[in-house]
Amino acid sequence: MNVDISTLTSLLGGLTLQNVVYALITLLVCLVVIRILMSVVRRTIRHTQLDERLQKFLLTGLKALMYIVTFIIVAQSLGIPSSSLVALLGVASLAVSLAVQGMLSNLAGGIMLLTSRPISLGDLAEIAGVTGTVEEIGLMYTKLYTADGEIVMLPNSNISAEKITNYTTLGQRRITVTVGVSYEAAVADVRAALLEAAAQTEHLLADPAPAAYVNAYQDSCVEYVLYAWATADDYWVTHFVLTETVKEIFDRRKIEITYNHLNVHLMKDSTLTVQKDIL
């Protein structure tokens, strides 16, 4: 960086002993005022619901801003033009913001997460296509611990622009099991079998109670859906057990779950035709 000596000489040439003494007194007064104001703000902000990390960040930013203002006031008392200092600080802040643009974007996203609180530590959530338990919410990154034993660090700028699904907030999740059954099976029998499977599955919630319905009439089957509820912690294990139990109950009750069939027909003229029937 090139320093213009003449500019510095012009800025410092007007310094006198009186200006220096006045500047020191001004500095002491400003430091006392900063200490008093920070004490008041610190006591006030502790009574809010803001996250502790966000409180520290706000206090640090406010303190830095007060020091910058103090620097400008003291420099002006020394006879240095404040307009030149403001312009210099503006250029410096612009250069810094351009250099750390990505960091500032993550920081803004982190502040939004800590203030709006869509997720909290320990929540099971799906964020930007990643599902896991929230281990840490920082100002720059959010850490998720997935069921596969992976630690995923997500930039807060991406999180603020993505959909966040929190599975823990309501305390329960709905399990949906969809199955295609032959048209020959009676609706009442299929619904009874689905509800029996739900009754034999542990960790399902009694309220809301499990329910089974005809969901759709497909080309080769009647599609049924079973709804049941479990806590967020028991969701996946209960989902797998319920799905297995449905198959066991259907086998015992002789209810056919349809699947694709390939039928081969031999015509009288010895022409072989192949027909794919989806049953």
Phi and psi in degrees as a GROMACS rama.xvg file:
@    title "Ramachandran Plot"
@    xaxis  label "Phi"
@    yaxis  label "Psi"
@TYPE xy
-85.2646  130.746  ASN-2
-107.68  125.716  VAL-3
-82.5912  106.263  ASP-4
-63.4813  -37.2697  ILE-5
-64.4727  -36.439  SER-6
-66.3305  -44.6731  THR-7
-62.1854  -38.2947  LEU-8
-64.6471  -39.3824  THR-9
-68.6591  -33.1742  SER-10
-74.1877  -37.0346  LEU-11
-98.2992  -6.58515  LEU-12
-67.582  -23.5392  GLY-13
-90.3661  10.6875  GLY-14
-71.7153  135.254  LEU-15
-132.112  165.915  THR-16
-61.5588  -36.7074  LEU-17
-64.9215  -41.3476  GLN-18
-64.4159  -38.7274  ASN-19
-65.7771  -44.3864  VAL-20
-63.0961  -43.7163  VAL-21
-62.5052  -38.056  TYR-22
-67.8234  -38.8895  ALA-23
-64.9817  -41.5527  LEU-24
-63.5183  -42.758  ILE-25
-61.4676  -40.4541  THR-26
-62.8252  -44.5026  LEU-27
-62.828  -43.0195  LEU-28
-61.5917  -44.0863  VAL-29
-63.0515  -41.1253  CYS-30
-64.981  -38.152  LEU-31
-65.8555  -43.5712  VAL-32
-62.2903  -41.5807  VAL-33
-61.5522  -41.8822  ILE-34
-64.5716  -41.1971  ARG-35
-67.1756  -46.5302  ILE-36
-62.948  -42.5632  LEU-37
-64.3284  -36.0826  MET-38
-64.6428  -41.675  SER-39
-66.7642  -46.0133  VAL-40
-64.6827  -39.0388  VAL-41
-63.5032  -42.6517  ARG-42
-67.1465  -36.3252  ARG-43
-69.3556  -43.7287  THR-44
-72.3119  -22.88  ILE-45
-69.9913  -20.7784  ARG-46
-87.4771  -0.957959  HIS-47
-89.241  174.927  THR-48
-95.4982  13.054  GLN-49
-69.8074  149.189  LEU-50
-61.4529  146.823  ASP-51
-61.3137  -38.6657  GLU-52
-66.0635  -38.2111  ARG-53
-67.9264  -36.5676  LEU-54
-60.388  -45.8566  GLN-55
-62.5722  -40.084  LYS-56
-64.3153  -43.8551  PHE-57
-64.799  -41.421  LEU-58
-64.6599  -41.4533  LEU-59
-64.7139  -43.0974  THR-60
-64.515  -41.2142  GLY-61
-65.1105  -40.1648  LEU-62
-64.5631  -42.2385  LYS-63
-62.8392  -40.4201  ALA-64
-63.3595  -40.7842  LEU-65
-64.8448  -36.7151  MET-66
-66.7871  -37.3363  TYR-67
-64.0524  -44.2676  ILE-68
-62.741  -40.0389  VAL-69
-61.6244  -42.5551  THR-70
-60.0335  -42.5706  PHE-71
-66.4954  -41.5619  ILE-72
-64.7037  -44.2606  ILE-73
-65.7335  -41.913  VAL-74
-62.2617  -38.9874  ALA-75
-66.6707  -35.4177  GLN-76
-68.8263  -21.3062  SER-77
-83.5733  -3.42973  LEU-78
93.881  6.51286  GLY-79
-83.8524  127.937  ILE-80
-58.9136  125.913  PRO-81
-68.3257  -28.9915  SER-82
-62.599  -37.2927  SER-83
-67.377  -40.314  SER-84
-66.0675  -41.6203  LEU-85
-63.0072  -41.9739  VAL-86
-64.1054  -40.5569  ALA-87
-64.8439  -43.7286  LEU-88
-64.8095  -35.7272  LEU-89
-64.3319  -43.8327  GLY-90
-64.7172  -41.5784  VAL-91
-65.2114  -42.7194  ALA-92
-65.797  -35.0508  SER-93
-65.2378  -43.2531  LEU-94
-63.5629  -42.0794  ALA-95
-66.5613  -42.3185  VAL-96
-63.954  -36.6464  SER-97
-68.4295  -35.1263  LEU-98
-72.3165  -31.8922  ALA-99
-117.452  38.0223  VAL-100
-59.9876  -43.6689  GLN-101
-63.6757  -40.3682  GLY-102
-64.6852  -40.143  MET-103
-65.3531  -36.23  LEU-104
-64.6492  -42.5344  SER-105
-65.2382  -38.0985  ASN-106
-63.9648  -42.3193  LEU-107
-63.3248  -40.2845  ALA-108
-65.2698  -37.6306  GLY-109
-65.8061  -40.2008  GLY-110
-63.9827  -38.7871  ILE-111
-65.1072  -40.879  MET-112
-64.9714  -39.9111  LEU-113
-74.7666  -23.5915  LEU-114
-90.5847  -44.0907  THR-115
-81.1421  -26.499  SER-116
53.9786  55.6888  ARG-117
-71.4521  -22.263  PRO-118
-135.964  156.444  ILE-119
-132.928  167.113  SER-120
-61.14  134.272  LEU-121
90.6336  -7.9699  GLY-122
-73.9997  144.57  ASP-123
-92.2309  119.017  LEU-124
-143.169  157.637  ALA-125
-112.07  117.496  GLU-126
-130.251  123.245  ILE-127
52.3453  39.0776  ALA-128
82.6305  1.47123  GLY-129
-110.983  127.894  VAL-130
-108.713  128.9  THR-131
-175.555  179.145  GLY-132
-89.6237  133.218  THR-133
-72.8944  114.964  VAL-134
-97.0762  -31.0475  GLU-135
-157.831  138.385  GLU-136
-120.388  102.634  ILE-137
-100.28  178.369  GLY-138
-74.438  -21.8458  LEU-139
-110.638  -40.8812  MET-140
-134.295  156.797  TYR-141
-118.914  132.33  THR-142
-103.694  128.481  LYS-143
-116.797  140.781  LEU-144
-108.385  113.353  TYR-145
-86.9094  167.6  THR-146
-68.1541  -18.4613  ALA-147
-83.8485  3.81967  ASP-148
80.2556  25.6292  GLY-149
-106.964  145.222  GLU-150
-100.939  118.757  ILE-151
-113.552  124.138  VAL-152
-100.709  117.197  MET-153
-107.023  126.944  LEU-154
-63.0462  136.689  PRO-155
-65.0096  -25.4582  ASN-156
-65.2458  -35.801  SER-157
-72.0554  -38.9509  ASN-158
-63.1618  -41.2645  ILE-159
-66.1773  -19.0274  SER-160
-102.082  -0.797345  ALA-161
-111.765  165.399  GLU-162
-76.5209  135.56  LYS-163
-114.531  122.383  ILE-164
-111.371  115.023  THR-165
-101.153  115.384  ASN-166
-89.1998  -7.73976  TYR-167
-98.1312  -26.6613  THR-168
-55.0989  -46.2179  THR-169
-84.5023  -11.7031  LEU-170
83.2843  -5.09345  GLY-171
-151.031  155.335  GLN-172
-132.819  148.488  ARG-173
-90.6781  131.27  ARG-174
-95.4839  129.912  ILE-175
-119.563  120.449  THR-176
-116.614  119.358  VAL-177
-110.301  133.815  THR-178
-142.653  141.512  VAL-179
-99.0796  124.903  GLY-180
-120.521  149.318  VAL-181
-58.3076  148.2  SER-182
-65.3203  -18.7074  TYR-183
-74.5681  -18.6771  GLU-184
-79.6225  139.767  ALA-185
-73.4795  141.969  ALA-186
-59.3865  -43.8649  VAL-187
-61.4166  -38.95  ALA-188
-66.8142  -41.7468  ASP-189
-66.4148  -44.6262  VAL-190
-63.1685  -39.6708  ARG-191
-63.6175  -39.7796  ALA-192
-65.7699  -41.1128  ALA-193
-64.6427  -43.371  LEU-194
-68.2387  -32.7821  LEU-195
-65.5262  -40.4355  GLU-196
-61.4786  -40.7252  ALA-197
-65.508  -37.9339  ALA-198
-67.6686  -27.3418  ALA-199
-91.2064  -1.74566  GLN-200
-97.2849  127.208  THR-201
-75.6022  160.13  GLU-202
72.1505  5.65595  HIS-203
-80.1635  143.162  LEU-204
-79.4848  142.094  LEU-205
-77.8471  -23.9969  ALA-206
-135.521  113.99  ASP-207
-69.1603  146.07  PRO-208
-75.9707  150.743  ALA-209
-60.753  149.663  PRO-210
-144.824  145.108  ALA-211
-127.484  139.16  ALA-212
-143.017  159.494  TYR-213
-78.8462  121.605  VAL-214
-95.715  -38.4972  ASN-215
-166.274  157.859  ALA-216
-106.252  105.746  TYR-217
-90.7593  175.225  GLN-218
-62.1963  -33.9208  ASP-219
-120.96  -0.105426  SER-220
-160.959  167.119  CYS-221
-99.4981  124.115  VAL-222
-91.118  123.522  GLU-223
-110.192  153.087  TYR-224
-131.764  136.004  VAL-225
-114.281  124.342  LEU-226
-107.756  132.291  TYR-227
-148.223  160.746  ALA-228
-122.604  144.961  TRP-229
-145.525  164.546  ALA-230
-69.3811  161.873  THR-231
-62.3868  -35.3776  ALA-232
-70.3412  -33.6426  ASP-233
-94.3156  3.40928  ASP-234
-58.0412  -56.6146  TYR-235
-68.841  -44.2313  TRP-236
-61.2386  -43.9303  VAL-237
-66.0471  -37.6001  THR-238
-60.3979  -46.067  HIS-239
-66.5939  -43.8562  PHE-240
-64.0621  -41.6401  VAL-241
-63.9059  -40.8803  LEU-242
-62.5949  -42.2941  THR-243
-66.3016  -39.5808  GLU-244
-65.6157  -36.1147  THR-245
-58.2618  -44.8523  VAL-246
-63.2499  -41.7156  LYS-247
-64.1384  -42.9144  GLU-248
-66.2381  -40.882  ILE-249
-62.9715  -41.7895  PHE-250
-63.3308  -41.7242  ASP-251
-68.3214  -33.5528  ARG-252
-91.9691  4.38406  ARG-253
59.5066  40.9194  LYS-254
-98.8942  123.69  ILE-255
-84.7733  126.39  GLU-256
-93.1767  117.154  ILE-257
-73.2165  156.187  THR-258
-152.394  169.781  TYR-259
-66.6027  135.015  ASN-260
-118.586  149.79  HIS-261
-119.51  108.866  LEU-262
-101.095  134.104  ASN-263
-111.916  124.853  VAL-264
-114.955  128.915  HIS-265
-102.702  115.29  LEU-266
-83.4427  167.074  MET-267
-64.1612  -31.9862  LYS-268
-85.5158  19.5532  ASP-269
65.8129  12.5994  SER-270
-82.8205  126.686  THR-271
-89.915  123.89  LEU-272
-120.719  145.542  THR-273
-118.831  126.919  VAL-274
-124.575  127.643  GLN-275
-96.2761  111.184  LYS-276
-103.059  127.716  ASP-277
-95.6335  104.358  ILE-278
